[in-house]
Amino acid sequence: MKRFKVYLKTTLLVALAMVVAAVVYQNRANRVDVWFFADFADINVLWLITYTAAGTLVSWWIVVASRGVIREMGELSREAQRQSVERQQQAMAAKLAETEKRIDSKLKKAVSDETAD
């Protein structure tokens, strides 16, 4: 079974290589006029295909990189929000501790005044 898979993959790769070779051979002398923000006259079709493929790969890379940057920006925003909430909680805890100290000192003073009488 493994041998069959290897031969099948080899056959498919050879067939694909033959298709690419046929496209290259059949288009070797074809020329075309193209407009891409300017007129380009008498360009070899193979070069056009190559540039189009390279442009597609670069465009795909830009899209993937942009998605990553957008995701990281969202993470930074969530982290900043989390830190803001944490700072607010710390400020409230400090205020509560100060209030508790003040109440304890008043309570101790009241108890000492009560015992002094």
CORCORLIN-V275453 format. One record per pair of residues at least 4 apart in sequence whose C-alpha atoms are under 8 Angstrom apart, sorted by the first residue. I is the first residue (numbers start at 1). GAP is how many residues later the second one is. If there is no record, write none. Layout:
# CORCORLIN-V275453
I_GAP / I_GAP
This chain:
# CORCORLIN-V275453
1_4 / 2_4 / 3_4 / 4_4 / 5_4 / 6_4 / 7_4 / 8_4 / 9_4 / 10_4 / 11_4 / 12_4 / 13_4 / 14_4 / 15_4 / 16_4 / 17_4 / 18_4 / 19_4 / 20_4 / 21_4 / 22_4 / 23_4 / 24_4 / 24_22 / 27_18 / 27_19 / 28_16 / 28_17 / 28_18 / 29_15 / 29_16 / 30_14 / 30_15 / 31_11 / 31_12 / 31_13 / 31_14 / 32_9 / 32_10 / 32_11 / 32_12 / 32_13 / 33_6 / 33_7 / 33_8 / 33_9 / 33_10 / 34_5 / 34_6 / 34_7 / 34_9 / 35_4 / 35_5 / 36_4 / 43_4 / 43_5 / 44_4 / 45_4 / 46_4 / 47_4 / 48_4 / 49_4 / 50_4 / 51_4 / 52_4 / 53_4 / 54_4 / 55_4 / 56_4 / 57_4 / 58_4 / 59_4 / 60_4 / 61_4 / 62_4 / 63_4 / 64_4 / 65_4 / 66_4 / 67_4 / 68_4 / 69_4 / 70_4 / 71_4 / 72_4 / 73_4 / 74_4 / 75_4 / 76_4 / 77_4 / 78_4 / 79_4 / 80_4 / 81_4 / 82_4 / 83_4 / 84_4 / 85_4 / 86_4 / 87_4 / 88_4 / 89_4 / 90_4 / 91_4 / 92_4 / 93_4 / 94_4 / 95_4 / 96_4 / 97_4 / 98_4 / 99_4 / 100_4 / 101_4 / 102_4 / 103_4 / 104_4 / 105_4 / 106_4 / 107_4 / 108_4 / 109_4 / 110_4 / 111_4 / 112_4 / 113_4
